[in-house]
Amino acid sequence: MKFIIMLTGKQAAYDAMNGRTTEGFPAWTEGDLKAMFEHMGALNDDLTARGELVDGQGLAEPKQAKLVTAAADGTPVVSDGPYGETKEVLAGYWLVDVKSPERAYEIAARAYRCPVPEGSTENLPVIVRPVGEPDEAGYEV
């Protein structure tokens, strides 16, 4: 069974990782960053060793995101996204192939427990969503 496990974040968290403090998001130290990278690296290593990791990526900060629509003639219309300081956005993901939803939930809980600096606001939720083939999702092919 494939699942996408999505980390949520805020621009303020990215700012804190780059040394800029805002309310609820103290600046990360080198040690804080090292602890986060070790935690995520260990999770990635475990998923790889178990043969469960299909893909996984951290995403660039939300302020780099763009919204794309199309003009009547089909040309792309690109604009800055509505990614304010308080809006939660996708921060990264893992695509995993596991034996059960419960295993996907275990992975998500482990990702949620990633260390953050003292004084940080609570970690944001991790979203787990099945990845289905069209016939599994109830779509006609």
C-alpha positions, -999 to +999 in steps of 0.1 A: +000+000+000+014+034-010+009+065+012+021+100+010+032+113+044+032+151+043+050+175+067+033+208+073+051+240+080+050+278+081+072+305+066+081+315+102+097+281+108+119+284+078+129+319+089+138+305+123+160+278+107+178+307+090+184+325+123+154+349+124+133+348+155+095+354+155+069+348+181+067+310+188+097+304+165+130+310+182+161+311+159+176+276+154+212+270+166+237+249+147+230+222+173+192+224+167+197+220+129+221+191+135+195+173+157+168+178+131+190+165+102+201+135+123+164+127+132+153+129+096+184+111+083+178+082+107+141+080+096+151+080+059+178+054+065+153+032+083+127+035+056+154+027+030+167-003+049+131-017+052+125-012+015+096+012+023+109+045+009+097+053-027+107+090-026+110+118-001+119+154-003+120+186+018+106+216+001+120+251-003+105+278+019+069+288+012+078+323+000+094+307-030+062+290-041+042+303-070+005+299-080+000+290-116-032+293-136-038+296-173-050+325-194-077+320-220-051+313-246-034+286-224-003+306-214+007+302-178-002+330-154+023+329-125+017+348-092+031+348-057+011+324-035-010+335-006+016+321+018+014+344+047+033+340+079+005+321+096-007+298+068+003+262+070+019+248+039+035+216+027+071+215+039+082+180+027+070+145+021+077+108+020+061+085-005+062+051+011+051+016+002+041-002+034+021-032+045-007-013+064-021+021+072-009+016+108+027+014+096+023+047+077+009+062+109+039+050+128+062+067+103+042+099+105+044+099+143+081+095+142+084+124+117+062+145+140+086+139+169+114+157+151+133+178+176+128+216+176+144+244+196+133+251+232+105+276+232+092+266+197+055+263+192+042+227+189+051+208+158+025+210+131+004+179+121+017+154+097-008+143+070-011+107+059-030+100+027-033+069+006-020+069-029-045+049-050-046+036-085-076+049-104-096+017-100-088+016-062-099+051-057-133+045-074-125+062-106-133+047-139-104+043-163 
